[in-house]
Amino acid sequence: MDLLFNAFKRKTGSTSSAERTLAAISNTQAMIEFDPKGIVLSANQHFLDIFGYSLEEIIGHHHRQFVEESFAQSPKYQNFWRKLAAGTSSGGQFKRLTKTGEIVWVQAIYSPVLNADGQVVKIVKLACDITSQKHQAVSDAGQIAAINRSLAAIEFNLDGTILKANENFLAAMGYKEAEIVGKHHRMFVAPEEATSQDYAAFWADLGKGQFKSDEYLRYGKGGKRVWIQASYNPILDDEGTPIRVMKFATVITERKDAMEAIGHSLEALANRDLTCRIEQKFNNDLDPVRIALNKSIDTFVGIVSSIKHSTSGIRAATQEILAGANDLSDRTNREASAIAQTTSSVETLASTVEANKKNASHASETTDTLSVGAANADKAMSRATGAMTAIAESSSKISNIISLIDDIAFQTNLLALNASVEAARAGEAGKGFAVVAVEVRRLAQSSANSSTEIKQLIEQASKEVGGGEQFVKDATEKVQAMLTDISQSNDVVRQISSATRDQANTINEVSMAIREIDEMSQRNAALVEEMNAAIGQCERQSSDLDMMVEQFKLDERGNGTAHTHRSVA
């Protein structure tokens, strides 16, 4: 490094200044010296650290040990050293190899050192390791290349003036680069948007370094609608000041149109329009959604068509059922009315029969009583006849007794008369006896009178008893005849009473059956009314359902027709 030191010394005019300069360079830069042929003369520690060699391993060796063999044999490498030997400096980024064969990138300058005669005596190389920066740059370049391959990119000044655009952007918008460079971004937006406050604020925000990302509707050449998913990225300088805007975009026109078509179809479906199938295929990942939507619409159309067909049949059937139910209701009501009248008549008949039964029972009881009375009367008549006979016999006996009493009274009267005569003869001594004799004679006379009267009465009674006996005999015969008739009548009354009871029981059973029929008829009438109400409700609901189904729009065949989708090329 002496020659280098001498060169600095001549320039600075001071040994200490040259030493300090070289020391500063050596502390911050990798430094190596070669002779004009490329043989290593010396190197500092920075260089050795970068390449992984010791100084002894490189002194006296050629520079080619730091490059790939293919490059070392190339004319370009030979020409590189010829220029250096001729005194021409070379600088830039160089690809080199370390001791282990790893690639290292350096930012270097090869500077020929001349002697006083102007001849090249050595080559000094100052370098810094930029491997990481190079890798980052390569990565960035790869990313940019990838972005340029996949995204539409365009660059603007902060005021929106177009600087450049890649092929993807130009292809999407239908322009050539010369047609847009130098023009403003507003050429891609609708005129009303370009003059709006929001648009001015949009670029003002970008000028302040604010990032923007969204879906945007833009217009290409000829007014072609282009939907993009884009980000506007302010590019900052080293001090953080925005200097330009880089926009990266993906064209989403087909997806947006597909979404719009799906949205229109769903909106039509929400408005009961089933003629909203999307027939045109989507050239993106939304086509399965289109297929699924069409299947759903087809299913819905099938359901609505079936419901529409069914509701027509249901409505016709319910109308027929309702008519039949109304007729049944009328007939049931008439039947219920007739049954009610029959029930009333049967109840009246039952009351009459019950009264007849009671009357028959009463008649039977009366007949029984009369029969018993007649029997008793017959017995009484028999006893009366016997009594009459006994009375007649007793009257005869009494008459005999009275005749005897009358004889006794006559004899007593004679005796009393004789006694009176004797008492008169006796004088005072027979006076008391005369009184008794008078009394006895008076009693005898009274007895005779009474006997005469009794005899007359008995004779009269005997005559009457004789007549009564005949009457009793006649009455007995009549009572016996009546008893026979009463017995026959009683049998008939009993038969009538039994028949009346059977009739009453039968009528009661009929009445109960009719009541049950009446109750069932009433329940049937109520059920028919409920059925009518239910059928009416069903008919109304069927009509409502039919009206609801009618709100769905179908084609003439009852199918959903195609909803065309406009695709963007």
PyMOL commands that set and color helices and strands:
alter all, ss='L'
color gray80, all
select helices_A, chain A and resi 2-12+15-28+45-51+55-58+63-66+69-72+75-85+131-150+167-173+177-180+185-188+191-194+197-207+221-223+253-270+287-550
alter helices_A, ss='H'
color red, helices_A
select strands_A, chain A and resi 30-34+40-43+90-97+103-114+120-129+152-156+162-165+212-219+225-236+242-251+277-278+562-563
alter strands_A, ss='S'
color yellow, strands_A
deselect
rebuild
show_as cartoon
